[in-house]
Amino acid sequence: MGWQGRRVLVTGAGGFIGSHLVEALVRAGAKVRAMLHYDSRPHRGNLEHADPALLGEVEIISGDVIDPHFVYRACQEREVVFHLAALIAIPYSYVAPSAYVQANVVGTLNVLEACRLLGVPRLVHTSTSECYGTARYTPIDEEHPLQGQSPYSASKIAADKLAESYFLSFNLPVATLRPFNTFGPRQSARAVIPTILAQLLAGTLELRIGDVTPIRDMNYVGNTVESFLAIADCDAALGQVVNAGSGRGVTIGAIAQLAMKVSGRQVPIVTEAQRQRPPKSEVWTLIAANDKAQKLMGWTPRVDLETGLERAAEFIQAHLHLYRPEEYTV
C-alpha cells in the first residue's frame, strides 16, 4: 500500500525499537504521531538519537499508556497504530510485577479499546519471544505453547490474548508481531549485548555477565523494523501471531566471543550470580521459526548478527557516557 501520507501512531516511540520505527516511517512518507512516556524533563528518550531533520516531521505527544483518556486521544485520526509501549526489563519484573500488569496488560487494553471505539483500520500489537518460555522444541513456531516464566512474560501473554480476544469478539483488525531478541544501536544497558560491548569498549579487565549457556535468537533492529512495516500491510496477518526472528541460535558465551572480536579485546569472562535469573525462570533456548513471516509477509532478515554487532559497537563507542559498564543495570 505504501506509507506516503498515511497517518500513524507509534506508542513507545521513545524506546529502542520504537525510535527506529518512527524514523523508518517518516522516511517512507508517513505522518507520524509519536507517543512518549511522560517525563517532566525535556527528554525524548531514544528519539534524541534520531535524525533531527526527520524529527521535525513528527508530532510528539507525552502521556501514559495506562491512562485510557490519553490513549483514546492519541489514537484519534490514525490509520495505523503500532503499539510498542511496554515495560520490558525482565529482572525488574521480579521486583515490581504490578507495574508490568499495569503497563503491559492495562495499557494494551486501553489501546485495543481506543482502536475499537475509533474504528482504527489497522493495529499492530507487539509481543515477545519470552512468551514461549524455554523451548520445548526448536525452531519455535507460532503454535509453541506459551509459558509465563517471568512476571514480564506473563504480562505479555495476557496482552497477546487480549489482542486475540478483540479480533475474535469485535473483529478488530489487529495483527500481533512476536519479535525475538532484537539488538542494535540505542539499546540500553539492561540488555545483554550492550552490557557486553560497553564493558569491552570501556576497557574493563574482565567481562562480567550472567549465565553463558542460554541460547538466543539475536535479530538486528533494522530487520525488526522491516517486519513491523510488513505486518502492517499484510491483510492475511490479521488475527494472527507472527514471529520475527533470524532463525539462528547463539549462546550468550558465543555472543561474548563475537563481541570481543568486534571490539578487538580479549578478556576473561566472570559470571555473577546477581546477573542470573532464578533457575525456573530462565529461558534456556529461543530460536525462531520464521517461515510464517516469509509466507504471509514476504519478510526475511537482511542484516546478520556479526554486522549488527559492529553497528551496535559503533553506537556504544560514540555514546559511552550513556552507559555505566561498572554497574549492573536491572
N, C-alpha and C positions, 0 to 999 in steps of 0.2 A: 504493500500500500504506500510505502514511503512516509517520511516523517515531516516533510515540509509543511509548516503552518499548523500542525496538529497540537492541540492544547493538552499538555501533560502535567501531571503532578508526580513528584518523587518524594515519598516520605523517607525519613532517614537520609536526607540529601547531604548532610554534613559528615556522614560516615565514610568509611574506607571505600566500599563498593559504590555507595550512593553518589559520592562526589565524582567518581569516574563515569557513572551512568549519566549524570547531569551533563558533563562535558560532551559525551558522545551524542546525546540527544540534541544539544544546541548545535553541534557541528552538523548534524543531519537536518537541521532546519526547524526543529520543533520549538514551540513556545512553552518554555518550561517554568513551572512554579515549583520551587524547591522548599520543602518543609524541613526546618531545623528544630532541634530540641531547644526550648527557650533557655537562654543563659543571659544573666544581667550584664555580663561582659560583652563588648562588641566583637565577638569571635564567631566565625562561621565554620568552625570545625575544619574538616579536610578540604572544604571549598576554598580555604585560604591558600591552598597549593594549586588551585585550578588556574587556567589561563585567564588573566584579568580581562582580556578582550571578550572572552566568552561570557564571563560573569555579568558583564554589562547588559547581556540579553536575558538574564534570569530574574524572575520575580521571586524574591526571597521572603519567606514568612517564618516566624518563630512561634512555637507553642509546644503543646504536649499531646502526644497521641492518645493519652488516657482521658483527655477532655473531649467528649463527644460533640460539643457545640463547635469547638475549634476545628475538629476534623471535618465536620459537615461543611463548614465554610470553606475549608481548604479544598474539598472535592468539587465544589461548585464550578460549573462551566468547564469541566475537564472531559476529554475524550478517552484518555488512558490514565490510569492510576497505577504507579509502581509502588508497592508497599514494602519498604525495606526497614522501616523504623523498628528497632528491637533492642533489648539488652542481650548481649551475645557472649560475654565472658563466662566460660564455664566455672572457673574457680570461684568467682563472685556469687554464682548461683547457689553455692553451698552456704554462703554467708547470708544472703538476702533473697531467699526463694520467693517471698511475697512480692517483691519488686518485679520479678520476672513474670509472675502471673498478671500483674497489673499492666506492664508494658507489652508483653507478648500475646497474652490472651485477651484482656480487656481492650487493649489498643487495637488489635486485629478486629475484634468485634465492632469497634467503633468505625473502622474503615469499611468493613463489609456493609454495615447498616447504612452508612452515608452513601455508599455507591448504589445500594439498592433503592433508597429513597429518591436519589437524584437521577436514577437511570443511567449511570455511567456506562458507556458501551463496552469498556474493557478494563478489567482489573488483573494485575499480575501480583500474586502473593508470593513472598519469599519464604521458603522452608530452609532446611539444613540437613546435611547428611547425618548429623548427630541423631536425627530421629530414628535411624536404623539401629543404633547401638552397635556393639561389636558384631561383625559379620557372622551369620550362620552359614553363608555360602558366598563365594566371590566368582565373578564380579557381582556387585549388588544391583539388582534391578528394582524397578518400582513396586514389584509385588513382594519384596522382602518384608518380613514382619517389622513393626515399629516397636522400639524398646526405650522406655524412659529411664536411661541410666544416669541422668543428672537432672536436677530441677530445671536447668535450661532446656534440655532435650524434651522433657515432659511438657514444658510450656509451649514449645514449638509444635509438638504433636497435637496438642489441644487447639492451637491456632490453625493448623492444617485441616483438622477435622471440622472446625467452624467454617472454613472456606468451602470444604466439600459440602457441608450441610446447606450453605447458602446457594450453591449451584443446584443441588437436588431439590431443595424446598422452595426456592424463589426464582430458579432459573437465572441467577446472577451470572453474567459472563466472566467468570474468574478462572484463571489458569495458575497452577502452582509450580514454581520453579524450585528445584531442590539442589542448590549448589553443593559441591563437595568443598574441600579445603582451599578456598581462594586465598591467594597471596599476591604481593606486588608492592609498588610504591604507595606510600601513605599509610600502610597498615601499622597499627600501634604495637607497642612492645608487649602487649598481652598475648600476642600470637607467637608461635614457636620460631618461625623463620626470622622475623625482625629481632627477636630475642637473641638468636644465634648470631646473626650478622652484626648487630650493634656491638656485642661483646668483642667479636673478632676485629671489627673496624676501629674500635676504641683502644685496641692494643692490650686487652686483658691477657694475663699469663695463663689462664685456664678458661675453659668453656663450661659454664655451669648450666645444666639443663636437667630435665626430669628423666623419665624412663626413655631409653633409646630404642626399645623394641617395638612400640606400636607402629603400625603401617598406615600411611595416609596417602590419599589421592590429591596431590597438590595441583591446582589449576590456576593459571595466571589470570589476574583480574581482567585483562583485556578480553580474554576468552569468555569469562563470566558475563561481562557487559554485553558481548555479542549474543550470548544466549538469552539475556533479558529482552533484547530488541527482537530476536527471532520469535520467542514465545508470544510476545505481544501481538504479533502479526499472524499468528497461526490459529485459525478457527478450530482446527482439529484438536488443539490442546485444551480447549475449554472443558472444564470439569476434570481435567487430568492433572496428575503429578508427573513432572519430567525431570530426570536427573541432568545435572550439568557437571561433568567431571572428565578428567583426562583419560581414565581407564588404566592408569599406571599407578601401581602401589610402590611406595618407597618408605623404608623405615626412618624413624627420626634420626637414628645414628648415621644412616647413609646421607640424609639431608645435611647433617652437620659436616660430613666429609666433603660434600659438594660445596658447601658454603666456605669451607677452608680453602678449597681450590680457587673459588671466585675471589676471595679476599687476599689470597697469597700468604696465608698464615696457617701454620700447623701448631696446635696447642693441645694439651691433654684435656680430655672430657671428664668432668666431675659431675656425678648425678647427685641431686639434692632432694631430700625427702619432701620438703615444702613445695617443690615443683611437681610432685606426682599426685595424681588423683587417687581417691580411695579405690582399692583393688576392684571392687564390684562395680564401680562407676566408670572405670577406664574402658574406653573403646579401643580394642586392640587392632582391629583391621577395618579399613574403609577403602574400597576400590570400586569405582563406579562402572556400571554397565551404562553406556551412553547411546545404545542402539536406538532407543525410542526418540531421543533428541535428533538423531540423524534422520530417522524415517519421517517424523512428524514435521520437523522444523528445518531440516537441511543444515543443522548445526554440527560442526566438529571443532575441537580446539585447535588453534593455529600456532600458538606460542608454547614452546616446551619448557620443562622445568629449569633446565640449565640457562636458557636465555632469560627466563623470568627472574631467576636468582641474580643474574648480572644487573638487570634493571632495578630490582629491589635494593641491591647493594649500592648502586649509584645514588639512589634517593637517600638512603640512610647516611651515606658518607657526606652528602651535601647538607643533611639536616640532623647531624649527630646530637646537636643541642636539644633536640626534642626527645631524646631517649636517655634513660638513666641505666646504662648497662651494668652498673654495680649493684642495682636493686632488682628484686623480683617483683614484677608488675602483675597484680591479680586481675 
